[in-house]
Amino acid sequence: MRKAIAYVVFLSMWGCASYDKEFAEILQQEDRRASIQEALKYSIHPSWQVQRRVALALGRLGDPQAAPTLVNMLSSSSPEVRVEAAFALGQLAVPSTYEAILKLLSEEKDLEVRLTLIEALSKVTVDSLPPSSDSTFLALLDDDIPIVRAEAALALGRLAHRNIKLAHWSPKLTPLLQDKGEEVRWRAAYALMRLADSSSATALRSALDDRSARVRMQAARALNGMDDAAALPALAKTASADGDWRVRVNAAAALGKFNFTGEAFSLQSFPLQDNDLHVRIAALRALGEAVERMRKAHANFESESVKTFLLEQLVTPERNGSIHKSWHEKAAAAHALAQLLQREALPFLLPLATETEPHLRAALANALVITESEEALPVLEVLASDPHTMVRLAVLEALPKISARSRRSESALPIYLNALNSGDHVLAALAAQNLAADSTQRYQHAEAIIAAHHKLGASLDAETAQIIFKALADCGNPAAQPLLEAALQTPDKALARAAAEALKQLTGKDYTEHLPKLTAPAQNYSYDEIKSLQSAWAEVRTELGAFEIAFLPEEAPLTVLNFVRLAQKNFFDGQALHRVVPNFVVQTGDPRGDGWGGPGYAIRSEFNRLRYVRGMVGMASAGKDTEGSQWFVTHSDQPHLDGRYTIFARVRKGMDLVDKLQIGHHIVDIKIHH
């Protein structure tokens, strides 16, 4: 297993006190997103520790001009420097470095460096795969070292995720499902999932019986949607009988992607009575997908058994005291009922408008879209005045989809304008986005969006500002130009860059030269304070119990500092989990509770070589350098997140508790320990 996965690092950042000054300066340059010229001087520092640290920084700064320096650092006598230089090159993904990486991969002796070069090679390849790279990856799949075979398989999965695929990869990956190494098998299954080649279906069905849950869950994902009738009974069995809830979730989700024949379709195929709520939710969603596919394929498709079952899920305790379903199941059932009945589902869905749980009212808005019924518009008009922003946001997302098909599309305009002037920056941003989508009137809407932007002022964060800037660009009204040019002066490169992109769309001119040279730091700190985090950990108390996370300040010092300070201010106390995706992530840290909140500022992304395996703690973001306070824990391996979301901690105790958390559960408090 990779040392990075095992959380072992090549050096302690604080092991050599004589380099504190250099480390502090490099960290400050990262925080300010300074020009790489300030950092390049450290690339020739006599200490390998400093060179290693600056290589990491050059990858984070994201300037392609650093690529030649990083290529030179691959020739360092220190493997610690070479490994960080290789990772940084992968992050920069500059195509011109491809040949240098390929050459060095053929010569490299150090295992960790080889693994990182394999990863980098899969990232810098663009559009198509050169024959030399293809032959290299295929040879690596046969390497004598298991972890090399595993990394090569993952690299092909990465390429396939970017839609770079070759037909002969599946036959080379399929035998790896029988490899002795667990890492090899699950990564091969992951790569086959990304390739979506049905020729591997037989081997993947066999992998559903693998002794490793990591392999079984990836095999279930890989069978998702493959044209393989024999996979249906195998997945149904796995969904109901596997001993790991995460495997059952993946198998249940896969069932929703199949084209059932009438005789093969049965409620019993879905684990709707599972003892795990995650599985039941996944099963309900899959059932909805399945009946929708059958309805579209067979115009006269009806299923009284499915209708009866779903209606039972919607029964409230007041109407039937013997039945009490969680709102999570009711929400999923409402969505599935709309998929089954469309407009005929309306009478059964409307009672959700009076539910006390706001998540259910928001779910109603989402389900109404599926009905494709004009009669849903009056309901959405009522929900548009809901006291909970979560519901109003769901309405703003639903209205464009319904009004576009409706003769009453003009009824949405007052709702958009009210949201635009609500004083809530998220409602305003989504309203602006919807107004800009109106091709007949968006030029005129620009004035209202500009006025709303001025009214919101400093309350805008990077994400909502980006949405408003894009909306103004889409409106095509030059009246927005002064506002966008003023935003270029914002001491936040992410926000200023969004303004520059909007200006380019609006005027056709390149405003890159007008971007700020530095980003203002989001927090003041001393390097001694950063060092004090070396052994810090946190106890996260929830209403279900507590779990512990161990911080990784050597990998993400500013992120750890930000989290610790927020926790010490009791920022997280009482917050709800606003996002839980079965066998993916559990997410919290939003004071709004609707997925759009933050601390009022953004911190820097600190991407590192750690991998998203089970129990890793990462920062949510809306793009590079937009992180704030929202954080998540992964249920299982999620390779597509690697190098794209900052990992700053890992769950060291209580992962079984994390598995039980659902949307709506609350954080009681977070206690920091040193």
C-alpha positions, 0 to 999 in steps of 0.5 A, spaced: 500 500 500 502 507 498 505 510 504 501 516 502 495 512 503 497 509 510 498 517 512 506 516 512 509 522 510 517 523 508 518 528 513 516 532 519 515 539 517 517 541 524 523 536 524 528 541 522 527 547 526 533 551 522 528 551 516 522 554 520 523 561 516 523 558 509 517 553 511 513 560 513 515 564 507 513 558 502 506 557 506 505 565 506 506 565 499 501 559 498 496 563 502 497 569 498 497 566 491 503 569 490 507 569 483 511 563 482 517 567 482 517 568 489 517 561 490 522 559 485 528 561 489 527 555 494 527 550 488 535 550 488 535 551 496 541 546 498 536 543 503 532 537 500 526 538 505 525 545 503 526 543 495 520 538 497 516 543 500 516 548 495 515 543 489 508 542 493 507 549 493 508 550 486 503 545 484 498 548 489 499 555 486 497 552 479 501 557 474 503 553 468 510 557 468 512 552 474 512 546 469 520 547 467 522 548 474 518 542 476 521 537 471 528 539 473 526 537 480 525 530 477 532 529 477 534 531 484 538 526 488 532 526 493 526 521 492 522 526 497 523 532 492 522 527 486 515 525 489 513 532 490 515 534 483 511 529 480 505 530 484 505 537 482 506 536 475 500 532 475 496 537 478 499 542 473 497 538 467 501 541 462 501 537 456 508 539 454 511 535 460 508 528 458 515 526 454 519 528 460 514 524 465 514 518 461 522 518 460 523 519 467 518 513 469 522 508 465 528 510 469 526 511 476 528 506 481 524 509 487 517 505 488 513 511 491 516 516 485 514 511 480 507 511 483 506 518 483 509 519 476 504 514 473 499 518 477 502 524 473 502 521 466 494 520 467 493 527 468 497 530 463 495 526 457 490 530 453 484 529 448 488 522 446 493 517 449 499 517 445 501 510 443 508 510 447 503 512 453 498 506 452 504 501 451 507 503 458 500 503 462 499 496 459 506 494 461 505 496 468 499 492 469 503 486 468 509 489 473 511 484 478 510 489 484 502 489 486 502 496 488 504 498 481 499 494 477 494 497 482 496 504 480 496 503 473 489 500 473 487 506 477 491 511 472 486 507 466 480 509 470 482 516 471 483 517 463 477 513 462 473 518 467 476 524 462 473 520 456 480 517 454 478 510 453 481 504 448 478 498 447 483 493 449 484 496 456 478 492 458 481 485 456 487 487 460 484 489 466 479 484 467 484 478 469 486 483 475 480 482 478 483 475 480 489 478 482 492 476 489 492 483 491 486 487 494 488 494 492 489 491 485 482 488 484 478 494 487 482 499 482 481 494 476 474 494 478 474 501 479 477 502 472 472 497 469 466 501 471 469 508 468 470 504 461 463 501 462 465 496 457 460 490 457 465 485 455 467 485 462 460 483 465 461 476 466 468 477 470 465 483 474 459 478 476 464 473 479 467 479 483 460 480 487 463 474 491 470 477 492 472 477 499 473 484 499 468 489 500 472 494 497 472 490 490 465 488 491 462 495 491 466 497 485 464 491 481 457 493 483 458 500 480 461 497 474 455 493 473 451 499 473 447 500 466 451 494 463 447 491 458 447 484 461 441 481 463 445 475 467 447 481 472 440 483 474 439 476 479 446 477 481 445 484 483 439 483 486 442 478 491 448 482 493 443 488 494 439 484 499 444 479 502 451 482 502 454 483 509 456 490 508 451 496 507 456 500 502 456 494 497 448 493 498 447 501 497 451 500 490 448 494 488 441 497 489 443 503 485 445 499 480 438 496 479 435 502 477 440 503 471 437 496 468 432 495 462 427 490 466 423 486 462 415 486 464 416 479 467 423 480 470 421 486 474 419 485 481 419 489 488 422 484 491 428 485 487 430 491 491 432 491 498 426 496 500 426 493 507 433 493 509 435 494 516 439 500 514 436 506 512 442 508 507 440 502 503 433 503 503 434 510 500 438 507 495 433 502 493 427 507 493 431 511 488 433 505 484 426 503 484 424 510 481 429 510 476 427 503 474 419 504 473 421 511 469 425 507 464 419 502 464 414 507 463 418 511 457 419 504 454 412 501 454 407 507 454 402 502 457 406 500 463 403 500 470 404 497 476 399 497 482 404 494 487 409 499 486 404 505 486 401 501 493 408 501 496 410 508 494 403 510 497 404 507 504 411 510 504 407 517 504 402 515 509 403 520 516 403 517 523 397 521 524 393 518 518 396 511 520 399 510 527 402 503 525 406 506 520 412 511 521 417 512 515 423 517 516 422 523 512 428 521 508 424 515 505 418 519 504 422 524 500 425 518 496 418 515 495 415 522 493 420 522 487 419 515 485 411 516 485 412 522 480 417 518 476 411 512 476 405 516 475 407 523 472 401 528 473 397 523 476 401 523 482 399 530 483 394 529 488 398 524 492 404 529 492 400 535 494 399 533 502 407 534 502 406 542 502 403 542 509 409 537 512 413 540 518 419 538 515 422 543 510 426 537 507 420 534 505 417 541 502 423 541 498 423 534 496 416 536 493 418 541 489 423 537 486 418 531 485 413 536 481 418 537 476 418 530 474 410 530 473 411 535 467 404 538 469 402 545 468 398 544 475 404 544 479 406 551 478 401 554 483 404 549 488 411 552 487 408 559 487 406 557 494 412 554 496 416 560 493 414 564 500 416 558 504 419 561 511 425 556 510 430 558 504 432 550 503 424 550 500 425 556 496 432 554 493 428 548 491 423 552 487 428 556 484 431 550 481 424 547 479 421 553 476 425 553 470 424 546 468 417 546 469 415 553 466 419 552 460 414 547 458 408 551 460 403 556 457 404 560 464 411 561 464 410 568 465 408 566 472 415 565 474 418 572 473 415 575 480 418 569 483 425 570 480 424 578 482 422 577 489 428 572 490 433 577 487 431 582 492 430 578 498 437 580 501 439 573 501 445 572 497 444 565 495 436 566 493 439 572 489 444 568 485 439 563 483 434 568 481 439 572 477 441 565 473 434 564 472 433 571 469 439 570 465 436 564 462 430 568 459 433 569 452 427 574 450 428 579 456 435 577 459 438 584 456 432 588 460 433 583 466 441 586 467 439 592 470 435 588 476 441 584 477 446 590 477 441 593 483 441 587 487 448 586 487 449 593 489 444 591 495 447 585 497 454 588 497 459 585 502 454 579 503 456 575 497 461 570 497 465 567 492 460 562 489 454 566 489 458 572 486 461 567 480 453 565 479 451 573 478 457 575 474 456 569 469 448 571 469 450 578 467 455 576 462 449 572 459 445 578 459 449 581 454 448 588 457 454 593 457 451 596 463 454 590 467 461 592 465 463 597 471 460 592 476 465 587 473 471 591 472 470 593 480 470 586 482 477 585 478 480 589 484 477 584 489 483 582 493 481 574 492 483 571 485 478 566 485 472 572 485 476 576 480 478 571 475 470 570 475 469 577 473 475 577 468 471 571 465 465 574 465 468 581 462 471 577 456 464 574 455 461 580 455 466 585 451 471 580 448 477 582 451 482 579 455 482 582 462 487 577 465 493 582 466 488 586 470 487 580 476 490 582 482 497 579 483 496 577 490 490 574 494 489 577 501 490 572 507 483 570 510 486 569 517 492 572 520 497 567 524 504 565 526 508 560 524 508 557 531 501 557 531 501 552 525 506 548 529 502 547 535 497 543 531 502 537 530 498 533 534 492 536 534 485 532 534 478 533 535 472 530 538 466 531 534 459 530 538 453 528 534 446 527 537 447 520 535 454 519 539 461 522 538 467 520 533 474 523 533 478 526 527 486 526 527 488 532 523 494 532 518 497 539 519 503 537 515 499 536 509 494 542 509 496 547 515 492 553 513 485 548 513 487 545 519 488 552 522 481 554 520 477 548 522 480 549 529 479 556 530 472 555 527 471 549 532 474 553 538 469 559 536 463 554 537 462 555 529 459 548 528 455 547 534 448 545 533 449 545 525 445 540 521 448 535 516 445 538 510 448 532 505 449 525 506 450 521 499 449 513 501 456 510 500 459 517 498 460 522 503 457 525 510 457 533 509 456 538 514 459 545 516 454 550 513 450 555 518 445 556 513 443 548 513 442 548 505 448 547 502 450 554 501 453 557 507 460 558 510 464 563 514 464 569 510 470 568 507 474 563 503 481 559 504 486 556 500 485 549 497 491 545 499 491 539 495 496 533 497 498 526 495 493 523 500 487 519 497 480 519 499 479 512 502 474 510 507 474 515 513 478 521 510 476 528 512 476 533 506 473 540 505 467 542 500 468 547 495 465 550 489 472 550 485 479 552 487 480 556 493 473 557 495 473 553 501 470 555 507 467 551 513 463 545 509 467 539 510 465 531 509 467 524 511 468 519 505 464 512 506 469 509 502 474 509 496 473 515 492 478 516 487 475 521 483 476 526 489 483 525 489 487 531 488 481 536 487 479 537 494 483 538 500 484 532 505 486 535 512 484 530 517 482 522 518 477 519 522 481 515 527 475 512 532 468 512 531 467 510 523 461 506 525 458 512 528 459 516 522 456 510 518 449 512 521 449 519 520 443 522 516 441 529 513 438 532 519 442 530 524 446 535 528 453 536 531 452 538 538 459 541 539 467 539 537 472 539 542 479 540 540 485 537 543 492 537 543 
